[in-house]
Amino acid sequence: FVLFFRFHVKLVMPFNHLILCPSSVDGKTPEQRGTAGLLPLSGDVDFSFPLVYLSPPPPLNAKGAILYAFEMFRLKSCVDFKPYEGESSYIIFQEFSGCWSEVGDRHVGQNLSIGQGCDYKAIVEHEILHALGFYHEQSRTDRDDYVNIWWDEILPGYQHNFNTYDDSFITDLNTPYDYESLMHYRPLSFNKNDSVPTITAKIPEFNSIIGQRMDFSAIDLERLNRMYNCTTTHTFLDHCDFEKANICGMIQGTRDDTDWVHEDNAQPGQADHTLAGQCTGAGYFMYLNTSFGAAEEAALLESRILYPKRKQQCLQFFYKMTGSPSDRLVVWIRRDDSTGIVRKLVKVKTFQGDFDHNWKIAHVTLREEKKFRYLFQGTKGDPQNSSGGIYLDDITLTETPCPTGVWTVRNFSQVLQNTVKGDKLHSPRFYNSEGYGLGLTLYPQGRTSSGNSGYLGLSFHLCSGENDAVLEWPVENRQVIMTILDQEADVRKRMSSSMVFTTSKSQTSTAINGSVIWDRPSVVGSYDNNCECFRSIDWGWSAVISHQMLKRRSFLKNDDLIIFVDFEDITHLNQTEVQVQTSRLTPQGLVLHGQEQQTSEDSRKASLEAALPSSLGQGQQSRQKRSVDSTGPLEDHNWPQYFRDPCDPNPCQNEGICVNVKGMVSCRCVSGPAFFYTGERCQALQLHSSVLGLLVGGLASMIFLTFTIISILYQRSRQ
């Protein structure tokens, strides 16, 4: 059985060698078939490359992680996904050992494994990039200019994983070497000694960066869009950081009392959010001074007209209010009035001034199906008691859901200084759309049980709430997504760190006598005076992201750590399988690369990988260019023999014998005198018909004999 998703690209796959594309290039010039392998094709040609799930399907959490990764591709690239419709060329998501993928379109059903420990957003993205045609970053022809390979530290038999490819085989698309690439190896990949690296950057500052598994890098996305010769994303609608004088096409209202002002960091005490006031001559924002004029004077700032594709949007922006607590910031929508004119106003949400003068992040859910504008109305509350105003910066509009909960931890540098391993902070209580109370626990220095120092730990728990009496307990099949936000102004360039898991009745704890963690918090939790609620046991990670990485990117802008949490029911993904005709189930002639598995605790080390039969050895001549159809696939797993011989390890259950039939598994099931096993993997037990007949006959005889005895006893009792 196969689940129903595939991806869809608006332009035909443009690579001859780096990815596997349709082999016909008739009508193309020799320049278009250059040695780099780039084959730009014009026009809006549909290239259907289905992505599906096949038996054995991935676990529920993996399915949710796959869909989450799909959304990242839609938000940040021109690659999209759509339901499977019976095509002969597709990717099969399966749960095998490790995380691996073939490279490019194989023109048949091809495997992509999301094995145990692989169900993380970034790992799924990594494997899909392989399927889209990406090799590992350190396979580049010019790799040795940027990193050192310590051959003596590599496990024997695995040196081939560090070979490079000739530029007649792959291309870097005229982009620089990318230490941040999602496709780069970690320093400790395939190492003999746990503490000695096999690969290091020639610029030492990048040693802590290579092998990141947070999200796409900017260059990853640049290559992907160049590869497919398209640039338009699918769920991104608008963004403005106000760094340009045209303020992103936004316009001032014409019927209001005053205007928003395009300000910079020049004035003392005024700092934008984009650059946090760190750059002279840059760092702009929109500002409404509320310290003069009359009360209730208002200023309107309107976006350009936007054209949605989905029925739900999320408006995210940063704001701060330093004036009177009576000041207001109101979000409006101007809709199409059904005549084609965008004029109908609808108030959506109001933000009230307070005594917190820090930058805050805000999210507003919109549900627009026709063209519209969004508006910001700033209103002066009490000018006589105001010494500041309303600031607005870093606006983003996407066609994605807004996060369920947003937790901002202020002065995080001080938090790090004042805590030790094991210290923890609890978030406020949030409610999801079903009414469940939930929260987060932050370990600034990691959990006590963590073997790593210098890492942040993060976990999830349920909270008792006002709806508990009517909710389902224990709560299962809810996917938890915890995201530490990279506050880069452009959402497409963010490299946020996300962790994903799904609640299950199998998640129990001896601390609560073996009860399910996700039962009602008032039953299995402990009382917290701060929230006046019960909090359940934590479930999460003792080491999520390093302090060094937090300080490197924009995770701590204005010294604020921002964490998102989502808690959504994905039970429906259990019922998303359809039948498909497959031409083959296991890949052949694999090119193997490092495992991308990520454990639920501290281990980030890559595991072993198998031989690379088509790789370039040391001192070998460069590879001749090959045709599209002969290009080999890539893999990321730690069972080297699995796809050379699909019967190793034996996938057949109940002592079934595995037979390799043209690269596919065929199980010969055990049969005894009374029973036999059947099914694709010998998983079902059945009785022989003769034995079943004897049992049925014997049972019937027993019933007849019982009635006879009862009848005789009854007759005697009457005598």
Secondary structure, 3 states (H helix, E strand, C coil): CEECEEEEECCCCCECCCCCCCCCCCCCCHHHHCCCCECCCCCCCCEEECEEEECCCCCHHHHHHHHHHHHHHHHHCCEEEEECCCCCCEEEEECCCCEEECCCCCCCEEEEEECCCCCCHHHHHHHHHHHHCCCCHHHCCCHHHCEEECHHHECCCCHHHHCCCCCCCCCCCCCCCCCCCCCCCCCCCCECCCCCCCEEECCHHHCCCCCCCCCCCHHHHHHHHHHCCCCCCCCEEEEECCCCCCHHHCEECCCCCECCEEECCCCCCCCCCCCCCCCCCCCCEEEEECCCCCCCCEEEEECCCECCCCCCEEEEEEEEECCCCCCEEEEEEEEECCCCCEEEEEEEEEEECCCCCCCEEEEEEECCCCCEEEEEEEECCCHHHCCCEEEEEEEEEECCCCCCEEEEECCHHHHHHCCCCCCCEECCCEECCCCCEEEEEEECCCCCCCCCCCEEEEEEEEECCCCHHHCCCCCCCEEEEEEECCCCCCHHHCCCEEEEEECCCCCEEHHHCCEECCCCHHHHCEEECCCCEEECCCEEEEEEEEHHHHHHCCCCHHHCEEEEEEEEECHHHHHCEECCCCCCCCCCCCCCECCCCCCCCCCCCCCCCCCCCCCCCCCCCCCCCCCHHHCCCCCECCCCCCCCCCCCCCCCCCCCEEEEECCEEEEECCECCCEEEECCCCCEEEECHHHHHHHHHHHHHHHHHHHHHHHHHHHHHHC
